[in-house]
Amino acid sequence: MSDTDEAPVDPQAAAWSKHAPELVRYATLLVGPDDAPDVVARAFQRVMAAPLDRVRELRAYLFRAVTNAATDQHRSTRRRQIRDLHALLPEILHEQETMLDIRRAVAGLSVQQRSVIYFTYWEDLDANQIARILAISPDSVRRHLARARVHLRKALQ
């Protein structure tokens, strides 16, 4: 093989290399650091198994797939997480209690609300940008954000 011959680039590997880090960060917010890589891998596997010829924005499509996978994960693990948090509360210090209160409050948000919170505060996106990624209207983004803020305010008082 000469210097000018290059191995063919696998489009799936290229997509994974390009998008996996940000998808894992996003999934970490949605399901936590332990489950995030698995959620992203499941979402990526589902996306790559489907024909992608009609997908215009792969990044947004992958974010939606991660949101859907996180919703599935959230439904199956929510009761366990709440039970574990209640079991831990008596054994931890005040600062850790505050962090657990925040985690519990965030766990009480819907996946859509967590998604909007993530994109608003961690990715610094506006409602129109978030709407494109989540395939919802900008008004829905603002509504989810407002409801999330109210829930967090009440839960953390």
C-alpha positions as CSV (number, residue, x, y, z in Angstrom):
1,M,0.0,0.0,0.0
2,S,1.5,3.3,-1.0
3,D,1.3,6.6,1.0
4,T,-1.5,7.8,-1.3
5,D,-3.7,4.7,-0.6
6,E,-5.9,5.2,2.3
7,A,-8.2,2.7,4.0
8,P,-11.9,3.4,3.3
9,V,-13.5,5.4,6.0
10,D,-16.4,3.6,7.7
11,P,-19.3,6.2,7.9
12,Q,-20.6,4.7,11.1
13,A,-17.2,4.9,12.8
14,A,-16.8,8.4,11.5
15,A,-20.2,9.4,12.9
16,W,-19.4,7.7,16.2
17,S,-16.1,9.5,16.5
18,K,-17.7,12.9,15.7
19,H,-20.8,12.7,17.8
20,A,-20.3,10.2,20.7
21,P,-18.6,12.6,23.2
22,E,-21.4,15.2,23.1
23,L,-24.1,12.5,23.0
24,V,-22.6,10.9,26.2
25,R,-22.5,14.4,27.9
26,Y,-26.2,14.8,27.0
27,A,-27.2,11.3,28.1
28,T,-25.3,11.8,31.3
29,L,-27.7,14.6,32.2
30,L,-30.7,12.5,31.2
31,V,-29.8,9.2,32.9
32,G,-26.7,9.7,34.9
33,P,-23.0,8.9,34.3
34,D,-23.4,5.1,34.9
35,D,-26.0,4.5,32.2
36,A,-25.1,7.2,29.7
37,P,-22.7,5.2,27.6
38,D,-25.2,2.4,27.3
39,V,-28.0,4.7,26.4
40,V,-25.9,6.3,23.7
41,A,-24.7,3.0,22.3
42,R,-28.3,1.7,22.1
43,A,-29.5,4.9,20.4
44,F,-26.5,4.9,18.0
45,Q,-27.1,1.2,17.2
46,R,-30.8,1.9,16.5
47,V,-30.0,4.9,14.3
48,M,-27.3,3.1,12.3
49,A,-29.5,0.0,11.7
50,A,-32.0,2.2,9.9
51,P,-31.6,3.7,6.4
52,L,-30.2,7.2,6.8
53,D,-30.8,8.4,3.3
54,R,-33.6,10.7,4.4
55,V,-31.9,12.1,7.5
56,R,-30.8,15.7,6.8
57,E,-29.3,16.5,10.1
58,L,-27.6,13.4,11.6
59,R,-26.6,15.3,14.8
60,A,-30.2,16.3,15.6
61,Y,-31.4,12.8,14.7
62,L,-28.9,11.3,17.1
63,F,-29.9,13.7,19.9
64,R,-33.5,12.7,19.4
65,A,-32.6,9.0,19.4
66,V,-30.7,9.5,22.7
67,T,-33.7,11.3,24.1
68,N,-35.9,8.3,23.1
69,A,-33.4,5.8,24.6
70,A,-33.2,7.8,27.8
71,T,-37.0,7.9,28.1
72,D,-37.0,4.1,27.8
73,Q,-34.2,3.9,30.4
74,H,-35.9,6.4,32.7
75,R,-39.1,4.4,32.7
76,S,-37.4,1.2,33.7
77,T,-35.1,2.7,36.4
78,R,-37.0,5.5,38.0
79,R,-38.4,3.5,40.9
80,R,-35.0,2.0,41.7
81,Q,-33.3,5.4,41.7
82,I,-35.8,6.9,44.1
83,R,-35.6,4.0,46.4
84,D,-31.8,4.2,46.4
85,L,-31.8,7.9,47.1
86,H,-34.1,7.5,50.1
87,A,-31.8,4.8,51.4
88,L,-28.8,7.0,51.2
89,L,-30.2,10.2,52.7
90,P,-29.6,9.3,56.4
91,E,-25.9,8.4,55.8
92,I,-24.6,11.5,54.1
93,L,-23.3,14.9,55.0
94,H,-25.3,18.1,54.5
95,E,-23.5,19.1,51.3
96,Q,-24.1,15.7,49.8
97,E,-27.7,15.9,50.9
98,T,-28.0,19.1,48.9
99,M,-26.6,17.4,45.8
100,L,-29.0,14.5,46.3
101,D,-31.9,16.9,46.6
102,I,-30.9,18.5,43.3
103,R,-30.6,15.1,41.7
104,R,-33.9,14.0,43.1
105,A,-35.5,17.3,41.9
106,V,-34.0,16.8,38.4
107,A,-35.1,13.1,38.4
108,G,-38.6,14.4,39.0
109,L,-38.5,16.2,35.6
110,S,-39.8,14.6,32.5
111,V,-37.1,13.6,29.9
112,Q,-38.3,16.5,27.7
113,Q,-37.9,19.0,30.6
114,R,-34.4,17.7,31.4
115,S,-33.5,17.9,27.7
116,V,-34.6,21.5,27.5
117,I,-32.7,22.3,30.8
118,Y,-29.6,20.7,29.4
119,F,-29.7,22.5,26.1
120,T,-30.5,25.8,27.7
121,Y,-28.0,25.8,30.5
122,W,-25.2,23.5,29.4
123,E,-25.2,24.0,25.6
124,D,-26.4,27.6,25.8
125,L,-28.9,27.2,23.0
126,D,-32.0,29.3,22.4
127,A,-35.5,28.0,22.1
128,N,-35.4,27.8,18.2
129,Q,-32.2,25.8,18.2
130,I,-33.5,23.4,20.9
131,A,-36.8,23.0,19.0
132,R,-34.9,21.9,15.9
133,I,-32.9,19.3,17.9
134,L,-35.8,17.9,19.8
135,A,-38.3,18.2,16.9
136,I,-40.8,20.2,18.9
137,S,-42.0,23.8,18.5
138,P,-40.2,26.7,20.2
139,D,-43.3,27.3,22.2
140,S,-43.1,23.8,23.5
141,V,-39.5,24.4,24.5
142,R,-40.4,27.5,26.4
143,R,-43.3,25.7,28.1
144,H,-41.1,22.7,29.1
145,L,-38.5,25.2,30.4
146,A,-41.0,27.1,32.4
147,R,-42.5,24.0,33.9
148,A,-39.1,22.6,34.7
149,R,-38.1,25.8,36.5
150,V,-41.3,25.8,38.6
151,H,-40.8,22.1,39.5
152,L,-37.2,22.7,40.5
153,R,-38.0,25.8,42.5
154,K,-40.7,24.0,44.5
155,A,-38.6,20.9,45.0
156,L,-35.5,22.8,46.2
157,Q,-37.2,25.2,48.6
